[in-house]
Amino acid sequence: MKVKPMDDRVLVSFVAEETKTAGGIIIPDSAKEKPTTGEVVAVGTDEELKELVKVGDKVLFGKYGGEEISFDGNDYKIIQRSDILAVIED
């Protein structure tokens, strides 16, 4: 089974964040907030969106935007184009 977003939506996998502070304190999963950055896994059918965002891009998105889903044991978020705040370039 495969998830393919429709129209102006993007499927994003969460990027793992550091679980240890600079002082060496380990933060448990239960105390962490959901990340607001992720890697694009699939892009919807909107042609203009496909030119702006590509699979493999890292994006910054709104904290409360989109829908969280679990698929094949992984957590993803389906977000609309308007929820993408920026593409992160290395």
RAHU-V986367 format. One line per field, one symbol per residue. burial: # if it has 24 or more other C-alpha atoms within 12 Angstrom, else .. A space follows every 10 residues. Layout:
burial->???
This chain:
burial->....#..### #####..... .......... ....###### ####...... ..##..#### #...##.... .....##### #.##......
